[in-house]
């Protein structure tokens, strides 16, 4: 692995750990700041990806849409109280070009509801493009491709 790829590997793994904790600690207002302004965030079923179908259950194509998503979560959406816990695997670097790095990482989101039982809520992989310029790691795009066939409740919070 080249020095640039090794540096990117560490930066992206650190980023993914911080990303998961941001969501798990309900710091949703900070979540959009993990993205560049002109970004893409989508959550899409593996079945749709495999069949070339573009329909995503969550789709945001700008940082402003991410902010709107958080506002809707806080003020409009109604969903069962829950706590999520992300486990994110080590990223696999799939491309490096200047300050842009492409990577994939497996994830599992566990969810605990008020009954105290913890269940696997969603599992899949992130397909990402990162901007490593300016001394910061930010997402240019994150596509969450989930393997889970059925989402038990409203997909309210980001994956």
N, C-alpha and C positions, 0 to 999 in steps of 0.2 A: 504494500500500500504506500502511495506517495505521501510526502510530508503534508501536502495540502489536503489530501483525503483523510489523513489521520487527525489533523486539526478539525476538519469538518465533522468527522465522526464524533469526536468528543463534544463539540459544540451542539450538534444535533441531538445527541443522547441527553445532554444536560437540558436542552430546550424541551424535549419531550417529557422529561421528568417534571419540569416546572409547569408545563402545559397541563399535565394530569392533575397536579396539586392545585393549580388555579381553579380548575373545574370542581375538583373534589371538595375544596374548602369554600365553595360557593362564592368565589370572588369573580362572579360573572362579568361585572363591569370592567374588569381588567382584561378579560379574554380578547376583545377586539384589538387591543394593543399588541397582541402577539402576531398580528398580520400587517402587511403593507396596505396602503390605502386602496390600491387597485388589485384586490385579491379575489380568490374564488374559494368558497367553502361549500362542500356538499356531502351529504350522507346518502348513499345509494346502495341498493341490494346487489349482491354479487350476481344474482340471476339476471338482473337488468344489464349489468356490465357485460356478462358472458354473451348475452343476446343482442348487444348493440343498442339497447334501449336507454335513452337519456334521462328518463324520469327519476328524480331524486326525491326522497321524503323531506329533505331539508336542503335548500339551495340559496346561497347568498353570494352575489358577485361583486361586492364592495365592502369596505370596512363600515360604511354607513349602514348597510343592510345587517351587518353583525350587531351593530349598536341597536338597531331597531328590534332585532331578535331578543336582545337582553331586556329592552324596555317592555316588550310584549310578555316575556317571562315574568317580569316583576309586577306588571300591572293588569294584564288581560287574561293570560292562560290560567286554567284551573287544572291541577294535576295532583295526584297523591303525594303527600310529603314523603321524601326519600333522601337517602344519602348514597352517593355514588363513590366508587373507588376504581380508578384506572390502573391497570397494569399494562405497561407499554414495553415491548421487547426492544432489544438493541436494533438500531436502524441499520439497514443495508444500503450503502451508497450505490446508486445506480447511474449517476452521472455527475460530472463536475465541469462547469464552464464559467470561467471568470469568477464572479461572486455568487453564481447560482449553482445550487447543489440539489440534485434529485435524490430521493431516498424513499424507502418503504420500511414500515415497521408493523409488526403484529400488535394488536391490542385486545384486551378483555375489559369490559366494564361490569363490575359487580354492583348490585343495587340492594340496599337494605331499606325496607319500609318500616312503618310504625309497628308492625307485628314482630319485628326483631329478626325475621328470617332474611338471610342473604341469599340472593339468586344471581346467576349469570344473566345480565340484562342484554348485553350486546357483545359480539365478538367479531373480529375481522382484521382488516389491515388499513393503515394509512398509506396513501400514495401522495407524496409531497414534493413540492418545489420550494426551496428555501432561498432567501436573500441573505447572504452573509456579509454584505457590504456595510461600511460605516461602523464596524466594530459591534454590530448587533445582529442577532439571528431573528429573522421574521419570516413568517410564512407568506409565500406568493400564492400558493394553492395547497389545499388539503382536501383530498377526496377520501372519505371514510367508506370503504367498501365492506359492508357487513355480511357475514355468513348466516347470521341468525335468521331463521325463516319467519319468525313471528315476533313482533315487538309487542310485549305484554300490555303496555299502556301507551298513552300519548308520548311521542318522542319530543319531550319538552326541552331538556337541557342538551347542549352540544355533546358530541361524542369525543 
